[in-house]
Amino acid sequence: MVALQLEVLDCGVQIECIDESAHSLLQNAYGCFQRPIKQTRLFYHITPSLSGRVLMERRGGCPEFAGEPGDLLSKFDKDLIVETQKLRPDLYFVHAAVVAFRGHAIALVAPSGFGKSTTTWALLHHGFHYLSDEIAPIDPKTFRVFPFPRALCLKTEPPARYPLPPDAIVTGRTIHVPTGLLPGRIVTEPLSLNSIFFLRFIGKGKPPVLKRIGAADGTVRLFTNVLNLLAHQECGLDQAMAVVANARCYELLTADLRSTCELVKAACLQDSNHLEKQIEKSSL
């Protein structure tokens, strides 16, 4: 039996694997979380079954069978995210990828299948750094975003301009790029949220579109992508309003990745310069 210890948002996670291939898979996908833990908050036991599948059991939860590696990663990831939300009800969990630029967090907010991970993968080749490709845990009091640096997960192979590393994990359903193979730096400390891009893929061969949106529009869009609304008073509406009020919000219709990244970078440069001027004024 091989044990894997992870610290996820200050919560200790212990995984005991009898199946060595499952241990290797999870270690590659969640290696950035790996460190000795003081207290186990979540305990998983993973073992092969007679049917050839893998049995995943979380203490206090219902056992689940997983088939190919992509199925195991998907089921483990979903369970880990849900249980972490229960352990950290103080955080505001948004369905978003998060990158860093000039020391601030940039959130790419959208439901599954809208291009968050692919856009993130491309942005990492343009000077951005990695926090997450799936969830943005935001402290609603400080507006800082906590990293969730699992392996970046792609549903399809990216364009040739942004090739996959040779050691990417290709499963039957997804492609996973471990954090050690990502271009740029992996951010491990919370960062202040500066900009929010609400994105949607509109198709190849079209020019991307970027436009500023107001607080009301931004609040509605953010609110519909929050994962743990019931953990907050008034179902998290006040928090959505506060988060949006402290960030610059955009609608981003993504298309050609290079052009999309250039638009995002230009907006982030403008936002960063705007923030620096505000800080200078406040210090006078």
C-alpha positions in Angstrom: 0.0 0.0 0.0 1.3 3.5 -0.9 0.1 6.6 0.9 -0.2 10.0 -0.7 -0.6 13.1 1.5 -2.0 16.4 0.0 -2.8 19.8 1.6 -5.7 21.3 -0.3 -6.8 24.8 0.8 -5.3 24.0 4.3 -7.2 20.8 4.5 -5.2 17.5 5.0 -6.1 14.8 2.5 -4.8 11.2 2.9 -5.0 8.8 0.0 -4.0 5.1 0.5 -3.6 3.3 -2.8 -3.2 -0.5 -3.1 -3.2 0.0 -6.9 0.3 1.5 -7.9 -0.9 2.8 -11.2 -3.7 4.8 -9.5 -1.1 6.2 -7.0 1.2 7.3 -9.9 -1.8 8.8 -11.7 -3.0 10.8 -8.7 0.5 11.9 -7.8 1.1 13.3 -11.3 -2.2 15.1 -11.3 -2.1 16.5 -7.7 1.7 16.6 -7.0 1.7 20.3 -6.4 -0.5 19.7 -3.3 1.8 17.0 -2.0 3.3 17.7 1.5 3.2 16.2 5.0 -0.1 17.0 6.7 -0.8 17.6 10.4 -4.4 16.5 10.5 -6.4 14.3 8.0 -9.7 15.9 7.1 -10.4 13.7 4.1 -9.4 10.0 3.8 -9.5 8.0 0.6 -8.8 4.3 0.0 -8.3 3.2 -3.6 -7.9 -0.5 -4.5 -8.4 -2.7 -7.6 -11.6 -4.7 -7.8 -12.3 -8.2 -9.2 -14.0 -6.6 -12.2 -10.7 -4.9 -13.3 -12.0 -1.5 -12.3 -10.7 0.6 -9.4 -12.7 1.1 -6.2 -12.5 4.6 -4.7 -13.8 4.9 -1.1 -13.9 8.1 0.9 -14.4 7.7 4.7 -18.0 8.7 5.3 -18.9 8.6 1.6 -20.4 6.2 -0.9 -17.9 3.9 -2.7 -17.5 4.5 -6.4 -16.0 2.3 -9.2 -13.9 3.9 -11.9 -12.8 2.4 -15.2 -10.0 3.9 -17.2 -7.6 6.5 -15.8 -9.7 9.5 -17.0 -12.7 8.1 -15.2 -10.8 7.8 -11.9 -9.4 11.3 -12.2 -12.8 12.7 -13.0 -14.5 11.1 -10.0 -11.8 11.8 -7.6 -11.6 15.5 -8.7 -15.3 16.0 -8.4 -15.5 14.4 -4.9 -12.4 16.4 -3.7 -13.8 19.7 -4.9 -17.3 19.1 -3.3 -15.8 17.9 0.0 -13.3 20.8 0.1 -16.2 23.2 -0.3 -17.8 21.7 2.8 -14.6 22.0 4.8 -14.0 25.7 3.7 -17.5 27.3 3.8 -15.7 30.6 4.4 -14.5 30.7 0.8 -16.5 31.6 -2.2 -16.0 28.9 -4.8 -16.4 30.1 -8.4 -16.3 27.8 -11.5 -13.3 29.5 -13.1 -9.7 29.1 -14.2 -7.2 31.5 -12.6 -3.9 32.8 -13.9 -1.6 35.5 -12.5 -0.3 38.6 -14.2 2.0 41.1 -12.5 1.3 39.7 -9.1 -2.5 39.8 -9.4 -5.1 37.1 -10.1 -7.1 37.0 -13.3 -10.2 34.8 -13.3 -11.6 33.2 -16.5 -15.2 32.4 -15.5 -17.4 30.0 -17.5 -19.3 26.6 -17.2 -17.6 23.4 -18.3 -17.0 23.2 -22.0 -16.6 26.9 -22.7 -12.9 26.9 -23.2 -11.4 27.8 -19.8 -8.6 25.3 -19.8 -7.6 25.7 -23.4 -7.4 29.5 -23.0 -5.4 29.0 -19.8 -3.0 26.7 -21.5 -2.4 29.3 -24.2 -2.1 32.2 -21.8 0.7 30.3 -20.0 2.7 30.7 -23.2 2.2 34.5 -23.1 3.7 35.4 -19.7 0.9 34.4 -17.4 1.3 32.1 -14.4 -0.9 29.2 -13.2 -3.2 29.0 -10.2 -6.1 26.8 -11.4 -8.0 25.6 -14.4 -11.2 24.6 -12.6 -12.1 26.5 -9.5 -11.4 29.9 -8.0 -11.7 29.8 -4.2 -12.1 33.5 -3.2 -11.9 35.0 0.2 -15.0 37.3 0.2 -13.4 39.6 2.8 -10.0 40.2 1.3 -10.9 39.4 -2.4 -7.8 37.1 -2.6 -7.9 34.0 -4.8 -6.4 30.8 -3.4 -4.5 28.5 -5.8 -5.9 25.1 -6.8 -3.0 23.9 -8.9 -4.0 20.4 -10.0 -2.8 19.2 -13.4 -4.3 21.3 -16.2 -7.1 19.3 -17.8 -7.9 19.6 -21.5 -10.7 17.9 -23.3 -9.1 18.1 -26.7 -5.6 18.6 -28.1 -4.7 22.3 -28.4 -3.7 23.9 -31.6 -0.2 23.2 -33.0 1.1 26.6 -31.9 0.6 25.5 -28.3 1.8 21.9 -28.4 1.5 19.4 -25.5 4.6 18.3 -23.7 5.6 14.7 -24.5 4.9 13.5 -20.9 1.3 14.8 -20.8 -1.1 12.2 -19.4 -3.5 11.2 -22.2 -6.5 9.2 -21.0 -9.5 7.8 -22.8 -11.4 11.1 -22.3 -9.0 13.9 -21.3 -5.5 15.2 -21.4 -3.7 16.2 -18.2 -0.6 18.4 -18.1 1.1 18.0 -14.6 2.1 21.3 -13.1 5.8 20.5 -13.5 5.4 20.5 -17.3 3.5 23.8 -17.5 5.2 26.9 -19.0 5.6 29.7 -16.6 5.5 29.7 -12.8 3.1 27.9 -10.5 1.6 30.3 -8.0 1.3 28.8 -4.5 0.1 31.8 -2.5 -3.2 33.7 -2.6 -3.3 36.7 -4.9 -5.7 39.7 -5.0 -8.3 39.5 -7.8 -7.8 42.2 -10.3 -9.8 41.2 -13.4 -12.6 38.8 -14.3 -13.2 37.6 -17.9 -16.5 35.8 -18.6 -15.7 33.7 -21.6 -17.3 31.7 -24.3 -15.8 30.0 -27.3 -17.4 31.2 -30.6 -15.5 29.1 -33.1 -12.2 28.8 -35.0 -11.5 31.3 -37.8 -13.4 34.2 -36.1 -11.8 37.2 -34.5 -12.2 37.2 -30.7 -14.3 39.9 -29.0 -13.5 41.6 -25.7 -15.7 44.3 -24.1 -16.0 45.8 -20.6 -19.2 45.1 -18.8 -20.9 46.8 -15.9 -21.3 45.7 -12.3 -24.9 44.5 -12.6 -24.1 42.3 -15.7 -20.9 41.1 -14.0 -22.7 40.2 -10.7 -25.3 38.1 -12.6 -22.7 36.3 -14.6 -20.5 35.6 -11.5 -23.5 34.5 -9.4 -24.5 31.9 -11.9 -21.1 30.3 -11.8 -20.7 30.1 -8.0 -20.5 26.5 -6.7 -21.3 26.9 -3.0 -24.1 29.5 -2.8 -25.9 27.8 0.1 -22.8 28.2 2.3 -23.3 32.0 2.3 -26.0 34.4 3.6 -28.6 35.5 1.0 -27.2 32.6 -1.2 -24.0 34.5 -1.8 -25.5 37.4 -3.7 -23.9 40.0 -1.5 -20.5 38.3 -2.0 -21.0 38.3 -5.8 -21.7 42.0 -5.7 -18.6 42.7 -3.5 -16.3 40.6 -5.7 -17.4 42.3 -8.9 -17.1 45.8 -7.3 -13.5 45.1 -6.6 -12.5 43.8 -10.0 -12.7 45.0 -13.7 -15.1 42.8 -15.6 -15.1 41.8 -19.3 -17.0 39.6 -21.7 -14.6 37.5 -23.7 -15.7 35.7 -26.8 -12.7 33.4 -27.6 -11.8 32.2 -31.1 -8.2 32.2 -32.5 -6.1 31.5 -29.4 -3.2 33.8 -30.2 -5.5 36.7 -30.9 -7.5 35.9 -27.8 -4.3 35.9 -25.6 -3.2 39.2 -27.1 -6.5 40.8 -26.3 -6.4 39.5 -22.7 -2.8 40.5 -22.2 -3.5 44.1 -23.4 -6.5 44.4 -21.1 -4.5 43.1 -18.2 -1.7 45.5 -18.9 -4.2 48.3 -18.9 -5.8 47.1 -15.7 -2.4 46.7 -14.0 -1.4 50.2 -14.9 -4.8 51.6 -13.7 -4.3 49.8 -10.4 -0.7 51.1 -10.0 -2.0 54.7 -10.5 -4.7 54.2 -7.9 -2.1 53.0 -5.4 0.2 55.9 -6.2 -2.7 58.4 -5.6 -3.7 56.8 -2.3 -0.2 57.0 -1.0 0.2 60.7 -1.7 
